[in-house]
Amino acid sequence: MPIVQSPNDKIQFALIGAGGMGSGDARNAIAYGNAQMVAAADLYDGRLARVKESFGAHVFTTRDYREVLARADVDAVIIATPDHWHSRISIDAMNAGKDVYCQKPMVQKVEQGYGVIEAQKKTGRIFMVGSQYVSSITYQKAKELLAAGVIGELNMVESWLDRNSALGAWQYSIPPDASPATVDWDRYLSDLAPKRPFDAVRFFRWRNYRDYGTGVAGDLYIHLLSGLHFATNSLGPTRVYSTGGLRHWDDGRDVPDVNLALLDYPKTAEHPEFTLTLKVNFKSGGGTESFGTKLIGSEGVMEIGYTTITLRRKPRAAEPGYTIKTFAKATQEKYLADYRKKYPAQRPMADSLRAEDEDVFNAGSGYSAHHDHHRAFWNAVRTRKPHLEDTVFGLRAAAPALLCNQSLFERRIFTWDPVAMRAGA
């Protein structure tokens, strides 16, 4: 049944890339952005037919996204294509006067980010990356708690997103009518990917291939990095190292299904140096998905989930303790006397006993950061006011993720200047 759209809203959008993520974004735009869909572009005819079934026969459809950008009734576009098309369509859309909601990662290659940033700067268009944790109230609460010093000084962060299912590992369904007649394979490759004969697997399971996607780093690390950068006010790491390999899904893909990364973050006015560990495992041995970010501080630990924050606080010990048993007896006595002058012995009392401090903040099982992210984008389109996840934020999140790929494939450590947004080796 077609989605009912508000006739009172003048903001109209087009969908470029009508796969699962794009169709979901379109529904969120209508439901939570009060926007109206008027056009769609996709390279598979079956998805264009499905657009009309789902959103209405009035929606203009085409294989050529440039026909969408040429339409005067399109105010904004949602870009949900494979990654290798993100930068080109984003730049073309902003130059055509359209606001842009682009799925993550913003670019497939680090160097493409500079052109996207320049296009937004030149055109003044609203641009948002579709990494929703920047709009999540859970991450907003974590940001407040961290700034209040509830876990002391941050020194390490652990983030993970594990999956244990075929669909979670990108084994997407391939339609039985997929063929060169129903799929515009030549346009899919264009001059952006190596030429090769039509391959339905490479088209519908594009995340599995470096020619079109960005692997687990671009699909999943980007979420973890975006949320962390928002919560900590970080511009990004200064050093990136990654390793992993293909451990289970040996189905012809050329990206790993297990990936581990270490990223060093510099000292700022708000935080000392800290190290981030990232992990993705597509055969984790239990459950369908495990997601979380654990911020470890000098006086506690804060763990962020999809809709919850668990905060465990433990103040620093009143005294450091000592190891003096191997000292000569006279030396032990003198050391202990001096130690007790500085740290007088405290006799345990019932009143001094305290339960370990733990708080849980819960946004509720029905909460969705996707909804808030679309509210933020469409509000920015209406008000023309800037928001956080623009092209600069997008590159500062995407680049470390993409460097994780380069580090793994090239077997070396990369440096990154988060201010100038330039990579080194």
N, C-alpha and C positions, 0 to 999 in steps of 0.2 A: 504494500500500500504506500503510495507516495507520501512524503513528509509534507505536512502543512506548513507553509511559510507565511510570515507576517506581511500583509500588504502595506503596512504603515511605515516600514523601515526602508530608507532609500539606499542604504549601503548594500551593494551587490557584489558577489564574488564569483570567481571561477576556480574550479578544481583542476589542477594539472598533475595527473597521476592518480588514477581512481582505483588503486589497490586497496588492501585492507586498512592500512594506516590512513590513506587519503580519504577514503569513504568515512572512516570514523571521525576524522578532523572536520569533514563537511557537516556531519550530523551535529558535532559539538558547536560548530560555528552557528548553525541554525538555532539550536536549542539554548545555547548559553551566550552567544554573541548577538542574537536577534538579527542575523544577517540573512540575505536571500541569495540562493544559488541560481545563476543564470547561464553558466557555460561550463563545459568540462572538456579536457583533452586527455587522451590515453592512446597507447599504441596497440592495444588489443581490442578488437571490435566487440568482444563479449562484455568487456567492462563498460564500454560506451552504451551498449544496450541496457546493461544493468543500471547505469546512471538514470536513464529515462524511466525505468521501472521503479526505482527507489525514490527519485527526487522530482519526477514529473516530466511529462512529454514536452513541456515548454523549454526544457534545458537544451541549449545549443551544444552539440558535440562534434568533435573533430579529432583527427590524429595529429594535427599540426598545432602546437601550442601558440605559435605566432598569430594564428587566426583569433585566438582568445585574447591575446594582448592588444590586438587591433580594434577590439570592440569598445565603443564609447560607453556602454552600459556596465562595464566591469570596473569596479573601484579597487578591488584587491584580489590577490590570488593566493591560493594554498598550493604550495609545491611539495608534492609527496612522490616524486619520481625516484628511481635508483640514484645513488649518490653521485655518479659521474655526470649527472645533468644539473645538479643543484646550483653551482656557481653561474653557469651560462644563463639558465632561465631566470635566476634571481636578478642578475644584471640587466637582462633584456626587459624584465618586468618593471624594474624601477625606472629604467630609461623610458619606458612607455607610460610612465605616470601612475603605476599601480603600487599599492602597498603590498607587502609580502609577508606571509607566514610560511617559513621554510622548515621542513622537517630536518632533524639533526642527522648527521653532522652538517654544519653549514656548507662545508666544502669537502671534496674528496682528497685534495692535496693542499698542503699548507700554503703554498705560494698562490693558490687561487683566492685565498682570503683577502689579499690586499685589494684585488679588483672589486670584490663585493663591498668592502669598506668604502672604497673610493666612490662607488656608484651611489651608496646611501648618502655619503657626504655631499656629493654633487647634486643629487636630486631632492634631498630632504624628505624622502619617502619614509613611512613607518616600516620597519623590518623587525620581525621577531623570529627567533629560532624555536622550533618546536620541541624543546627539552623542558618538560613541564614542572620539574621540581623547583625551579626558580620562582614559580608562583604558588608553591605548596605552602599551606598554613603550617604544616609540620616542620618544614625547613625554616619558615619564618620564626616559629617558636624556638627552634634550635639556635637560630642566629641570636635571638634575644638572650637566651640562657648562656650562651657562650660569651657574649659581650659583657654579661653581668658577672662573669668569673666564677660560675658555679662549679666548674671542674678544675679551677686553678689555671696554670699555664699549659696550653696545648703543646704536646710533644710528639704525638703520633696519631695517625688516622688509618683505620682499616676499612676498606669498602669492598663489597662483593656482590655479584649477581649471578647465581648459579641456576642452571636449568637441567631438567632430566626428562625431556620429552622430544619426540621427533619434530613437532611444530615449533617448540622452543629453540630447536637447533636448525630452524629455517627449512625444514623439509615440507615446503608449502605444496598444496595440491596443484596439479597441472591439468588444465581443462582438456577434454578429449578432442576438441576441435582446433587445438593450437596448430597452426601451420603458417607457411609464408603468406597464405591468402588472408588469414585473420590477424596476423601480427606484422607490424611494420618493422621488420628486423633491420633493414638498412638505416632507417631513421634512428632506431635504438642505438646502433653503433655510431653512426655519423662519423665525424672525425675525432670522436672522444674515446673510442675503444678500438682495439685491433680488429681487423676484418677477419671474419670466419663464417662458415656456412651456418644457416639457421639452426638454432639449438633451443628447443623449448625449455629445457632445464636451466640453461643460462639466462633465459628471459624471466621465467617465473620464480626461480630460486637464486636471483642475482646476488643476494647477500653472501653467497658461498664463494664468490669469485672476486679477485682483486681488480679485475678489469672494470667492474661496475660498482662494487661496494667498498666497505672499509672494515670488514670483519667484526669481531667482537668488540674491538676498541671503538670503532665508529658507531656501532649500534648500541652498545651498552656502557662502555667506560664513559662515554660522553654524558650520560645521565648522572653518573656518580661524580664526575668532575664539575658539572654545572651546579649541582646541588651543593657541593663542598665549597666552590668558589663564592656562591651566594652566602652561605652560612658563615664563612670565615672572612669575607671581604678580601679574598685573595685574588691576585691577578694571574697567578699560575706558578708552576714549578720552575726551577732553574736547571734541573738535571733529570733525565728520563732513562730508565733501563727496563727492558721487557724480555721475557722468555716464554716458552711454551711449545705447543706442537699439536699435531693431529693425532688424537689418542683413540677416538671411538668412531666418529662419523667419517669414515674413509670412503666417501661416495663420489669422489672426483673433485671435491672442493679443493681450493688452494689457499685456504685460510685456516688458522688453528681453531680447535674446539676447546682447548685449555690454554689459558693465558694468565700470566702473573707479571706484575709490573711494580717497580719501585720509583717513586718520584720525590725529590727533595724540594721543599718549599722554603723560601728565604725568610729571614727575620723582617717583620714589619712593625709599625707603631702599635699594632693591636696584638700581635702574636710573636713569640720566638720562632726560631726555625723548627719545622716539623717534617716528618717523613710520612708519605702516603703509600700504603700498599693497596693494589688493585688486583682483583681475582675474578675470573670467569671460568666456569667449568660446565660443559654441556653434558656431562655424564656424572653427576655429583653423587649418585648412589642412594638417593632417597628424596621423595617429594617431587613436585613439579617445578618449583622455583624457590630460591632463597635470595633475599635482598636485604641489604643493610649497610649502614655506615656507622662505625664506632669511633668516636672522638675520645682520645685518651689524654687526660691531663694530670697535673701533679696532685690534684686533690679529688679526682673522681673520673667517672667514665659516663659518656652520653651515647646511647645507641639509637639511631634513627631508622625507623622502618617506613613502610608506605604510609601508614596512618598513625603511627605511635612513636613516642619518644620515651625511652627508659633511662632514667637518671640515677646513677649510684654515686653517692658522695662519701668520701672518707678523708677527713682532714689529715694533713701531714702529722706524723708522730711527734709527740711532745719532746722526745729526745731521740738521738740517732742510734743509741746502743753502742756496744764496744766489743772488741775481741782482744783480750789481754792474757788469755790462759798460757800462752807460750812465752810471756815475759817473765823475768826473774821476779821472785816474790816481792822484794822491796819495790821494784819498778811497778808491779801491779798495784801495790798499796798506794803509792804516790799518785799513779794515774787515776785510780778510783776516787781518791780524795779530791783531786782537782776536778774530776768529772762531776762529782756530787755537789761541789760548790756552784757549778754552772747549771746542773740539772738536779735539783733536790729530789730525793725519793718521795713518791706520793703513795700513801697507803690506800689501797683500793677500798671504796665504800659503796654501799648500795646506791647512793644518790649519783655516783659517777658512772654507773653502768648505762649505756645508751644502745638502742637498737641501731643497726646499720641503716643509714638514711637512703631510702629508695623512693622515687616518685615516678609515676607513669602518666604521661599525657596522651590522650587518645582523641583523634579527630573523628572517630566513628567509622564503622565498616563501609558505610555508603559514601564516604568522602572520596572525591576524585580530583587530583591536581590538574588533570586534563581540562576539566570544566573551568577551573579558575584561570588556567592559562589562556583559554579562549576568551573568557571575559576580559582579561587584561589586554589582549591584542585588539579586540574590537572596540574597547574603550579608548585605546590609544588612537585607533583609526578615526573615531568620532571626535575626540578632543584635540588631536594633533599634538599631544603632549608626549615627551619621550618616556621610555620605560627601560628596564634594566637589560633585558636579553637582546640587545641590538647586535649589529655586525661585529663590533669590537669585542663585546662579551663572547659572541659566538666563536670568533677565531681563538680567543684566549682559552676557551674550553675545548674546541676542536683540535687545535694544534698539538697539545700534549697527548691527546688520544691517538692522533695520526703518527706522532713520533714514537709511540709505543709499538705501532706496526713496523715502522722503519727500523727501530732498535731490534725487534725480533728477527725480521727478515735479513737485516744486514749484520746482525750479531755484534752490535757496538752500542756504546752509551752516547746519548745526545745531550747537548746543553741547549737551553732555551732562555731567551731574554723575555720575560713576561711583560716588561714595559714597552720595549721597542717591537716586540712580537717578531723576533728573528731567531732562527735555529742555528746552532753550531755543532761541532763534533769534537 
